[in-house]
Amino acid sequence: MPSRTLVAALAAEVIGTFLFFVVGAGAVIMDAQTGGAVGLIGIALAHGLVLAALGTAFAPISGGQFNPVVTVALWLVGKVRTIEGIRYIAAQLVGAVAAGFALKLAFGGFEPGDTAWSVAGGGSPAVAAGLTQVTAIAIEAVLTAVLVYAVLLTAVDKRAPQLGALLIGGVIIADIMVGGPLTGAAMNPARWFGPALAFGDLSGAVVYIVGPLIGAVVAALSVRYLFAER
């Protein structure tokens, strides 16, 4: 029988991931629905501000991870046990898929013809035309590395000022401002997977799984063996 603490932590990851993606991917769909009125800045702010709020809210319960590669990074630096990490990643994927289908329902994705949901690709990130897969992977890796450094060295490292998820939300905003027009700046396989599954197009799997994973692993290992407090 799972403990109440474990159930609460997994529920926090499901709910937090769901709400994070509903707002973030929802902003992408709303941009399509309003003919671009939300804009890149609005999309970046939607992602960053909601992550800052939800990350701070759920940090005492599950760590407010909401991202499989962040969980992998925490595992690599010894902050998450293997079975715990697997459970967290499963919870994040459940929240992501639920968000993808909730957005499909909310924005007419089950209706025939073009809708804001279909025009926006279900809110899933996409690689810009003319960008090679290798370049897209590299972009996602670099953006994710910035994110993971922020997580490990501001939220996890006890030497850093305890500002909750505020700095991490700021990194999300900055990364989307730079990488949004190129790859959608997912930095999170679950952020891609949920909306992409609901949209029925998983062709971006390599970019949005391999890229963030490379960035997270490089950042986590450098923190563990170079920057961690001795």
Wavefront OBJ file of the C-alpha trace (Angstrom):
o trace
v 0.000 0.000 0.000
v 1.610 3.293 -1.083
v 2.206 5.767 1.695
v 0.236 8.974 1.855
v 3.465 10.922 1.275
v 4.159 9.029 -1.968
v 0.593 9.442 -3.206
v 0.725 13.166 -2.435
v 4.045 13.559 -4.284
v 2.831 11.719 -7.387
v -0.459 13.627 -7.355
v 1.504 16.870 -7.118
v 3.524 15.923 -10.209
v 0.406 14.927 -12.168
v -1.564 18.036 -11.216
v 1.359 20.439 -11.467
v 2.411 19.131 -14.878
v -1.190 19.210 -16.103
v -1.745 22.814 -15.026
v 1.667 23.947 -16.277
v 0.996 22.581 -19.753
v -2.633 23.674 -19.902
v -1.510 27.263 -19.360
v 1.685 27.057 -21.437
v 0.357 25.120 -24.414
v -2.954 26.936 -24.004
v -1.153 30.234 -24.592
v 0.217 28.836 -27.872
v -3.290 27.865 -28.985
v -4.725 31.204 -27.875
v -2.069 32.935 -29.968
v -3.396 31.071 -33.004
v -7.003 31.796 -32.044
v -6.362 35.535 -31.677
v -4.279 35.860 -34.817
v -1.014 36.383 -32.982
v -2.273 38.747 -30.276
v -0.601 36.755 -27.488
v 2.771 36.812 -29.216
v 6.121 35.331 -28.274
v 6.419 37.460 -25.145
v 2.963 36.425 -23.962
v 3.701 32.748 -24.557
v 7.021 33.036 -22.723
v 5.417 34.820 -19.777
v 2.594 32.284 -19.575
v 5.077 29.420 -19.293
v 7.478 31.145 -16.931
v 4.980 32.687 -14.534
v 2.836 29.584 -14.144
v 5.935 27.445 -13.573
v 7.202 29.875 -10.941
v 3.863 29.704 -9.116
v 3.302 25.952 -9.397
v 6.938 25.108 -8.718
v 6.872 27.156 -5.526
v 3.521 25.696 -4.490
v 4.431 22.038 -5.004
v 8.140 22.217 -4.073
v 7.558 21.044 -0.478
v 5.513 18.063 -1.712
v 7.318 16.652 -4.748
v 9.992 19.203 -5.577
v 7.771 20.665 -8.309
v 9.758 18.968 -11.073
v 7.132 18.640 -13.868
v 9.853 17.590 -16.328
v 11.343 14.123 -16.942
v 14.840 15.439 -17.699
v 14.836 17.531 -14.518
v 14.013 14.319 -12.663
v 16.872 12.574 -14.480
v 19.208 15.425 -13.509
v 18.147 15.167 -9.872
v 18.759 11.411 -10.032
v 22.243 11.957 -11.457
v 23.196 14.277 -8.587
v 21.799 11.880 -6.020
v 18.718 13.845 -5.021
v 16.161 11.342 -6.350
v 16.213 7.564 -5.948
v 15.807 5.381 -9.043
v 12.339 3.993 -8.309
v 11.174 7.402 -7.117
v 12.416 8.989 -10.334
v 10.619 6.417 -12.480
v 7.391 7.062 -10.610
v 7.785 10.818 -10.971
v 8.401 10.570 -14.717
v 5.327 8.365 -15.135
v 3.249 10.908 -13.196
v 4.572 13.752 -15.344
v 3.646 11.914 -18.541
v 0.140 11.250 -17.206
v -0.285 14.955 -16.475
v 1.090 15.860 -19.892
v -1.266 13.551 -21.782
v -4.230 14.755 -19.730
v -3.303 18.353 -20.567
v -2.971 17.552 -24.269
v -6.436 16.015 -24.489
v -8.009 18.665 -22.237
v -6.769 21.340 -24.631
v -8.032 19.310 -27.586
v -11.481 19.225 -25.999
v -11.461 22.880 -24.940
v -10.364 24.284 -28.296
v -12.468 22.197 -30.669
v -9.875 19.623 -31.592
v -12.500 16.893 -31.905
v -14.499 18.959 -34.421
v -13.940 18.670 -38.184
v -12.154 21.410 -40.103
v -9.495 23.901 -39.074
v -9.656 25.139 -35.499
v -7.268 27.174 -33.370
v -6.175 23.888 -31.821
v -5.288 22.278 -35.145
v -3.625 25.427 -36.520
v -1.427 25.545 -33.399
v -0.565 21.867 -33.675
v -2.340 21.176 -30.422
v 0.025 23.558 -28.652
v 3.000 21.264 -29.172
v 6.432 22.744 -29.928
v 7.628 22.521 -33.512
v 10.930 22.869 -35.339
v 11.150 25.899 -37.614
v 11.255 25.324 -41.362
v 14.790 24.992 -42.683
v 16.272 23.940 -39.340
v 18.091 20.605 -39.434
v 17.354 17.929 -36.852
v 20.917 18.121 -35.497
v 20.651 21.881 -35.047
v 17.265 21.527 -33.364
v 18.665 18.906 -30.976
v 21.591 21.191 -30.152
v 19.269 24.123 -29.457
v 17.076 22.065 -27.155
v 20.182 20.706 -25.406
v 21.595 24.167 -24.716
v 18.273 25.617 -23.560
v 17.680 22.630 -21.293
v 21.178 22.897 -19.841
v 20.432 26.484 -18.828
v 17.216 25.314 -17.185
v 18.856 22.413 -15.340
v 21.717 24.581 -14.075
v 19.096 26.970 -12.715
v 17.262 24.116 -10.995
v 20.338 22.486 -9.478
v 22.256 25.605 -8.513
v 19.424 27.847 -7.322
v 16.636 25.591 -6.065
v 18.597 22.525 -4.947
v 21.993 23.869 -3.829
v 21.689 25.056 -0.223
v 24.364 27.710 -0.826
v 22.064 29.624 -3.180
v 19.446 32.187 -2.110
v 16.186 30.346 -1.527
v 13.959 32.020 -4.091
v 11.736 29.067 -4.830
v 10.984 28.632 -8.519
v 11.131 32.347 -9.361
v 14.543 32.182 -11.009
v 13.604 28.988 -12.828
v 10.483 30.680 -14.183
v 12.688 33.525 -15.366
v 14.926 31.062 -17.199
v 11.885 29.541 -18.903
v 10.831 33.002 -20.098
v 14.323 33.802 -21.384
v 14.758 30.446 -23.112
v 11.421 30.743 -24.907
v 12.255 34.277 -26.012
v 15.406 32.925 -27.664
v 14.413 29.434 -28.754
v 10.664 29.689 -29.167
v 10.759 30.661 -32.855
v 13.318 27.910 -33.562
v 12.168 24.768 -31.756
v 9.369 25.951 -29.485
v 11.891 25.798 -26.605
v 10.286 22.750 -25.027
v 13.210 21.869 -22.700
v 10.918 19.109 -21.531
v 9.997 15.838 -23.281
v 6.635 15.780 -21.497
v 5.809 19.314 -22.720
v 6.177 17.961 -26.263
v 4.701 14.501 -25.691
v 1.275 15.316 -24.227
v 0.112 17.840 -26.849
v 1.836 15.920 -29.660
v 0.091 12.688 -28.692
v -3.277 14.448 -28.623
v -2.470 16.004 -32.021
v -1.408 12.639 -33.428
v 2.077 13.638 -34.548
v 5.051 12.169 -32.686
v 7.576 12.849 -35.456
v 9.526 15.256 -33.245
v 10.464 12.545 -30.755
v 14.191 12.606 -31.447
v 14.513 16.375 -31.089
v 12.371 16.715 -27.984
v 13.659 13.667 -26.137
v 17.329 13.504 -27.123
v 17.989 17.253 -27.045
v 16.672 17.945 -23.522
v 18.198 14.713 -22.220
v 21.675 15.650 -23.499
v 21.441 19.110 -21.962
v 20.204 17.762 -18.645
v 22.878 15.060 -18.394
v 25.737 17.442 -19.234
v 24.494 20.019 -16.724
v 23.856 17.463 -13.981
v 27.218 15.730 -14.324
v 29.118 19.025 -14.332
v 27.249 20.083 -11.200
v 27.918 16.760 -9.486
v 31.633 16.543 -10.283
v 32.622 20.217 -10.629
v 30.264 22.648 -8.935
v 28.738 20.708 -6.030
v 29.675 21.675 -2.510
v 32.377 19.399 -1.086
l 1 2 3 4 5 6 7 8 9 10 11 12 13 14 15 16 17 18 19 20 21 22 23 24 25 26 27 28 29 30 31 32 33 34 35 36 37 38 39 40 41 42 43 44 45 46 47 48 49 50 51 52 53 54 55 56 57 58 59 60 61 62 63 64 65 66 67 68 69 70 71 72 73 74 75 76 77 78 79 80 81 82 83 84 85 86 87 88 89 90 91 92 93 94 95 96 97 98 99 100 101 102 103 104 105 106 107 108 109 110 111 112 113 114 115 116 117 118 119 120 121 122 123 124 125 126 127 128 129 130 131 132 133 134 135 136 137 138 139 140 141 142 143 144 145 146 147 148 149 150 151 152 153 154 155 156 157 158 159 160 161 162 163 164 165 166 167 168 169 170 171 172 173 174 175 176 177 178 179 180 181 182 183 184 185 186 187 188 189 190 191 192 193 194 195 196 197 198 199 200 201 202 203 204 205 206 207 208 209 210 211 212 213 214 215 216 217 218 219 220 221 222 223 224 225 226 227 228 229 230
